[in-house]
Amino acid sequence: MNELLEKEAAKKVFGQIWDDVIGYLKLYDFLKLKVKTITGTSKAVSSINSFWYSMLKDRFAGEKGAAFWRLQNGDMLKFKKVFLTEWAPKLPGRIWTTEGIDALHHGQRQIDPNAKFNNKVSSYDVLNPNGKAMVISAGFGSVRISHGRNDIDHYMYMSLVDEDNWRCDYGIPVVVSQSVYREYQKHCTTGAPYLKTIEGILHVHDELPFSELIPRAIGATLSSEAANSLRYRPNLPKCYLYIASPLSLKFTQNNSHPWATAWTMFQTTLKHEPYRYTYTTFNPQSPESIDDAIKFIHWYVANYKGKKIITDFDGMVPRLDATIPISSNPLKSRKAKVKELLTGCDDWVTSTMSRLGRW
């Protein structure tokens, strides 16, 4: 019985790792949208909470009093009293699901009694590697990718947040045109600009299986063990709000910014656990807060058997010496490194399942 539970737990962990790799490597797909035909009049969605309830339906774990809307691809959506930021969730919607909330609660309780991190003003408890991995799998983790260079229509991946959920990881993915982004830049010097109203076109489609996308693109293959583990992916609806015209929104200066989550996946010296995660929160408007986050990540990697940082969370100003940064599209500029990562994960899956016995 214990061996069976261990197998199931291992397969679930592998599925989560693959899902995280997908989310990271395919961030630039947010900028490859085709404008849809608008269907009907605009729908006034009352909150970020209501949006995710409408998208996730029975998998939604947020406030049940939220209004439910029947949303479909091509709908024109209107939001009120929201904020726009360059920092967006790397796995949009995950933190709103029942499995995301469950992983978050379990992960946050796994404190390492022998570790404390000391910054300039205080010291605080630290989660052990399993706790960190669970919180990351719950949907925590923010990214800021570099904007498009050659595509005028689809230019920048961003997110919408509101005061009730003042964290970028809870936000709605947004893709804006170059003209909207330029207007944003005029109002973002002191914080995430406030929007009394904003309208955009909803894009929705389900992702194809991972085994049909990334491995083929870089010439990698997956073992049967790794392919089987993919069924543990949550298959979240891939959705974005596309905003083409500056006339669809009106910016107001704001002197605050929602919290973001700095994170990384790192390689370790451990054969039984070659990859681990860590994260910490920071205020994007505070250079000191960003510096503290970077120091914590380096401290954690060094103290938990890390030997190489694989991912970065900032594509505009690289913060970590990462093997696969997001300053440019990893699938185009780092194919060899991506293939090396996927092969390493695949080998880990195969060897672990061989040790436990095939399912």
C-alpha positions as CSV (number, residue, x, y, z in Angstrom):
1,M,0.0,0.0,0.0
2,N,2.8,2.4,0.9
3,E,4.6,1.7,-2.3
4,L,1.5,2.4,-4.3
5,L,1.0,5.7,-2.6
6,E,4.6,6.6,-3.2
7,K,4.2,5.8,-6.9
8,E,1.1,8.0,-7.2
9,A,2.8,10.8,-5.3
10,A,5.9,10.6,-7.5
11,K,3.8,10.7,-10.7
12,K,1.9,13.7,-9.5
13,V,5.1,15.6,-8.7
14,F,6.5,14.8,-12.2
15,G,3.3,16.0,-13.8
16,Q,3.6,19.3,-11.9
17,I,7.2,19.7,-13.0
18,W,6.3,19.2,-16.6
19,D,3.5,21.6,-16.3
20,D,5.7,24.2,-14.9
21,V,8.3,23.7,-17.6
22,I,5.5,24.2,-20.2
23,G,4.2,27.3,-18.6
24,Y,7.7,28.8,-18.5
25,L,8.8,27.8,-22.0
26,K,5.6,28.9,-23.7
27,L,5.3,32.3,-22.2
28,Y,6.0,33.9,-25.6
29,D,2.9,32.2,-27.0
30,F,0.9,34.9,-25.3
31,L,2.2,37.3,-28.0
32,K,1.0,35.1,-30.9
33,L,-2.7,35.9,-30.9
34,K,-5.0,36.3,-33.8
35,V,-7.7,38.9,-33.3
36,K,-11.1,37.2,-32.9
37,T,-14.5,38.5,-34.2
38,I,-16.4,40.2,-31.4
39,T,-19.6,38.4,-30.5
40,G,-22.5,40.5,-29.3
41,T,-22.2,43.4,-26.8
42,S,-19.7,43.8,-24.1
43,K,-20.2,41.8,-20.8
44,A,-19.4,43.7,-17.6
45,V,-17.5,41.3,-15.4
46,S,-17.7,42.5,-11.8
47,S,-14.3,41.4,-10.5
48,I,-11.2,39.3,-11.0
49,N,-12.8,36.8,-8.7
50,S,-15.9,36.6,-11.0
51,F,-13.7,36.2,-14.1
52,W,-11.9,33.1,-12.7
53,Y,-15.2,31.6,-11.4
54,S,-16.6,31.9,-14.9
55,M,-13.6,30.4,-16.5
56,L,-12.9,27.5,-14.0
57,K,-16.5,26.7,-13.2
58,D,-16.7,23.8,-10.7
59,R,-12.9,23.8,-10.2
60,F,-13.1,27.4,-8.8
61,A,-12.1,27.7,-5.1
62,G,-12.5,31.4,-4.6
63,E,-15.3,33.4,-3.1
64,K,-18.5,31.6,-4.1
65,G,-20.6,34.8,-3.9
66,A,-18.9,35.9,-7.1
67,A,-21.1,36.5,-10.1
68,F,-20.9,33.8,-12.8
69,W,-20.8,34.7,-16.5
70,R,-21.1,32.5,-19.5
71,L,-17.9,33.5,-21.3
72,Q,-16.8,32.3,-24.7
73,N,-14.0,32.9,-27.2
74,G,-14.4,36.3,-28.8
75,D,-16.5,38.0,-26.1
76,M,-15.9,41.6,-25.4
77,L,-15.4,42.0,-21.6
78,K,-15.5,45.1,-19.6
79,F,-13.9,45.5,-16.1
80,K,-14.0,48.3,-13.6
81,K,-11.6,49.4,-10.9
82,V,-8.6,47.3,-11.8
83,F,-4.9,47.8,-12.1
84,L,-2.6,47.0,-15.0
85,T,1.0,45.6,-14.4
86,E,3.9,44.2,-16.4
87,W,4.1,41.4,-13.8
88,A,1.9,38.5,-14.7
89,P,1.2,34.9,-13.4
90,K,3.3,32.3,-15.0
91,L,0.5,29.7,-14.6
92,P,-2.7,31.9,-14.9
93,G,-5.7,30.7,-12.9
94,R,-4.0,27.9,-11.0
95,I,-4.2,29.6,-7.6
96,W,-8.0,29.9,-8.1
97,T,-8.5,26.2,-8.4
98,T,-9.4,23.7,-5.6
99,E,-6.1,21.8,-6.2
100,G,-4.2,25.0,-6.2
101,I,-5.6,26.2,-2.9
102,D,-5.0,22.7,-1.4
103,A,-1.4,22.7,-2.5
104,L,-0.9,26.2,-1.1
105,H,-2.2,25.4,2.3
106,H,-0.2,22.2,2.6
107,G,3.0,23.9,1.3
108,Q,2.8,26.9,3.6
109,R,2.8,24.6,6.7
110,Q,6.0,22.9,5.8
111,I,8.5,25.1,7.7
112,D,12.1,24.0,8.1
113,P,12.8,24.2,11.8
114,N,16.5,24.5,11.2
115,A,16.5,27.4,8.8
116,K,15.9,31.2,9.1
117,F,16.7,33.9,6.6
118,N,17.9,37.2,8.0
119,N,17.4,40.4,6.0
120,K,18.2,44.0,7.0
121,V,15.2,44.4,9.3
122,S,14.1,40.9,10.5
123,S,14.5,37.2,10.2
124,Y,11.7,34.8,9.2
125,D,10.9,31.2,8.9
126,V,11.7,29.3,5.7
127,L,9.8,26.5,4.0
128,N,11.6,23.3,3.2
129,P,12.0,22.3,-0.5
130,N,8.8,20.2,-0.5
131,G,6.9,23.1,0.8
132,K,8.4,25.5,-1.7
133,A,7.6,23.1,-4.6
134,M,3.9,22.8,-3.4
135,V,3.4,26.5,-3.2
136,I,4.9,26.9,-6.7
137,S,2.7,24.1,-8.0
138,A,-0.3,26.0,-6.4
139,G,0.2,28.8,-8.9
140,F,2.6,31.2,-7.2
141,G,5.3,32.7,-9.4
142,S,5.3,36.0,-11.3
143,V,7.0,36.7,-14.6
144,R,7.9,39.8,-16.6
145,I,8.8,39.0,-20.2
146,S,10.4,41.3,-22.7
147,H,8.0,43.0,-25.1
148,G,7.6,42.1,-28.8
149,R,10.0,43.7,-31.2
150,N,8.6,42.9,-34.7
151,D,4.9,42.5,-34.0
152,I,3.0,45.8,-33.8
153,D,-0.4,44.3,-33.0
154,H,0.5,41.8,-30.3
155,Y,3.2,43.4,-28.2
156,M,3.3,42.8,-24.4
157,Y,2.1,40.2,-21.9
158,M,0.7,41.8,-18.7
159,S,-2.0,41.2,-16.1
160,L,-5.0,42.8,-14.5
161,V,-5.4,42.8,-10.7
162,D,-7.8,44.3,-8.2
163,E,-7.6,45.5,-4.6
164,D,-9.3,42.4,-3.3
165,N,-6.5,40.1,-4.6
166,W,-3.5,42.4,-4.4
167,R,-1.0,39.9,-5.9
168,C,0.1,39.5,-9.5
169,D,-0.2,35.7,-9.3
170,Y,-4.0,36.1,-9.0
171,G,-4.3,38.3,-12.0
172,I,-6.0,37.9,-15.4
173,P,-3.5,37.5,-18.4
174,V,-3.6,40.4,-20.8
175,V,-1.9,41.0,-24.1
176,V,-1.8,44.6,-25.2
177,S,-0.8,46.3,-28.5
178,Q,2.3,48.5,-28.8
179,S,0.2,51.7,-28.7
180,V,-1.5,50.6,-25.4
181,Y,1.8,49.6,-23.9
182,R,3.3,53.0,-24.8
183,E,0.4,54.7,-23.0
184,Y,0.9,52.4,-20.0
185,Q,4.6,53.4,-19.8
186,K,3.6,57.1,-19.3
187,H,1.7,56.2,-16.2
188,C,3.6,53.4,-14.5
189,T,6.5,55.3,-12.9
190,T,5.0,55.3,-9.4
191,G,3.0,52.0,-9.5
192,A,0.5,49.9,-11.4
193,P,-1.8,52.4,-13.1
194,Y,-5.4,52.4,-12.0
195,L,-8.2,51.8,-14.6
196,K,-11.7,53.0,-13.9
197,T,-12.8,50.9,-16.9
198,I,-11.1,48.7,-19.5
199,E,-12.5,46.6,-22.4
200,G,-10.8,43.8,-24.2
201,I,-11.5,40.7,-26.4
202,L,-11.4,37.3,-24.6
203,H,-9.4,34.6,-26.2
204,V,-9.9,31.1,-25.0
205,H,-8.6,27.7,-26.1
206,D,-7.3,24.5,-24.4
207,E,-3.6,23.7,-24.7
208,L,-2.5,20.8,-26.8
209,P,-0.7,17.9,-25.0
210,F,2.9,18.8,-24.1
211,S,4.2,15.8,-25.9
212,E,2.9,17.2,-29.2
213,L,4.5,20.6,-28.8
214,I,7.8,21.4,-27.2
215,P,9.7,18.1,-27.6
216,R,9.0,18.2,-31.3
217,A,10.0,21.8,-31.6
218,I,13.5,21.2,-30.2
219,G,14.1,17.6,-31.4
220,A,13.7,16.0,-27.9
221,T,11.8,12.9,-27.1
222,L,10.0,11.8,-23.9
223,S,10.0,8.4,-22.3
224,S,6.7,6.5,-21.8
225,E,7.1,7.2,-18.0
226,A,7.2,11.0,-18.6
227,A,4.4,10.9,-21.1
228,N,2.2,9.0,-18.7
229,S,2.9,11.5,-16.0
230,L,1.4,14.3,-18.1
231,R,-2.1,13.2,-17.3
232,Y,-1.6,14.9,-13.9
233,R,-1.5,18.3,-15.6
234,P,-4.5,20.3,-14.6
235,N,-5.3,21.4,-18.1
236,L,-6.3,24.9,-17.2
237,P,-8.1,26.9,-19.9
238,K,-5.7,29.0,-21.8
239,C,-7.2,32.5,-21.7
240,Y,-6.2,36.0,-22.4
241,L,-7.8,39.5,-22.6
242,Y,-6.6,41.3,-25.7
243,I,-6.5,45.1,-25.7
244,A,-5.8,46.7,-29.1
245,S,-6.7,50.4,-28.7
246,P,-5.7,53.0,-26.1
247,L,-9.3,54.2,-26.5
248,S,-10.4,51.0,-24.6
249,L,-9.0,52.2,-21.3
250,K,-8.1,55.4,-19.4
251,F,-5.1,55.4,-17.1
252,T,-4.9,57.1,-13.8
253,Q,-1.6,57.4,-11.9
254,N,-1.2,55.2,-8.9
255,N,1.5,55.2,-6.2
256,S,1.3,51.5,-5.3
257,H,1.9,48.1,-6.9
258,P,0.6,44.6,-6.2
259,W,3.1,42.1,-4.8
260,A,4.9,39.8,-7.1
261,T,6.6,36.4,-6.5
262,A,10.2,35.9,-7.5
263,W,11.0,32.3,-8.1
264,T,13.3,29.8,-9.7
265,M,13.8,26.2,-10.6
266,F,17.3,25.0,-9.7
267,Q,19.4,21.9,-10.3
268,T,20.8,20.1,-7.2
269,T,23.5,17.7,-6.4
270,L,21.0,15.1,-5.2
271,K,20.4,12.0,-7.4
272,H,16.9,11.3,-6.0
273,E,15.8,15.0,-6.3
274,P,17.8,16.7,-9.1
275,Y,15.4,19.7,-9.3
276,R,14.0,22.0,-6.7
277,Y,12.2,25.3,-6.5
278,T,12.3,28.3,-4.3
279,Y,10.4,31.6,-4.2
280,T,9.9,34.8,-2.2
281,T,7.6,37.8,-2.5
282,F,8.7,41.3,-3.5
283,N,7.4,44.8,-4.3
284,P,8.3,45.6,-8.0
285,Q,8.4,49.3,-7.2
286,S,11.1,48.9,-4.5
287,P,14.7,48.2,-5.7
288,E,15.5,47.2,-2.1
289,S,12.7,44.7,-2.1
290,I,13.9,43.2,-5.4
291,D,17.5,43.0,-4.1
292,D,16.3,41.2,-1.0
293,A,14.4,38.7,-3.1
294,I,17.4,38.0,-5.2
295,K,19.6,37.5,-2.1
296,F,17.1,35.1,-0.7
297,I,16.9,33.0,-3.8
298,H,20.7,32.7,-3.9
299,W,20.8,31.9,-0.2
300,Y,18.2,29.2,-0.6
301,V,19.8,27.6,-3.6
302,A,23.2,27.5,-1.8
303,N,21.7,26.1,1.4
304,Y,19.5,23.4,-0.2
305,K,22.1,21.5,-2.3
306,G,21.7,23.7,-5.4
307,K,24.4,23.8,-8.1
308,K,22.7,25.6,-11.0
309,I,19.9,28.1,-11.4
310,I,17.7,27.1,-14.4
311,T,15.0,29.8,-14.7
312,D,14.7,33.5,-14.2
313,F,11.6,35.5,-13.3
314,D,12.4,38.7,-15.1
315,G,12.9,38.9,-18.9
316,M,13.5,42.7,-19.0
317,V,16.2,42.9,-16.4
318,P,17.8,39.5,-15.9
319,R,18.1,39.0,-12.1
320,L,19.6,35.5,-11.9
321,D,22.4,33.8,-13.8
322,A,19.9,31.3,-15.3
323,T,20.6,28.5,-17.7
324,I,17.3,29.3,-19.5
325,P,16.4,33.0,-19.1
326,I,13.3,34.6,-20.5
327,S,15.0,37.7,-21.9
328,S,14.2,36.1,-25.3
329,N,12.0,33.2,-26.4
330,P,13.7,30.1,-24.8
331,L,12.3,27.8,-27.5
332,K,14.1,29.8,-30.2
333,S,17.2,31.1,-28.5
334,R,18.0,28.3,-26.1
335,K,17.0,25.1,-27.8
336,A,20.1,23.1,-26.7
337,K,19.6,24.1,-23.0
338,V,15.9,23.4,-23.2
339,K,16.6,20.0,-24.6
340,E,19.2,19.3,-21.9
341,L,16.6,20.3,-19.2
342,L,13.9,18.1,-20.7
343,T,16.3,15.2,-21.1
344,G,17.4,15.6,-17.5
345,C,13.8,15.6,-16.2
346,D,12.9,12.6,-18.4
347,D,15.9,10.6,-17.1
348,W,14.8,11.4,-13.6
349,V,11.2,10.2,-14.3
350,T,12.5,7.0,-15.9
351,S,15.0,6.1,-13.2
352,T,12.6,6.9,-10.3
353,M,9.8,4.8,-11.8
354,S,12.2,2.0,-12.4
355,R,13.2,2.1,-8.8
356,L,9.6,2.1,-7.6
357,G,8.4,-0.4,-10.1
358,R,6.5,0.3,-13.3
359,W,2.8,1.2,-13.0
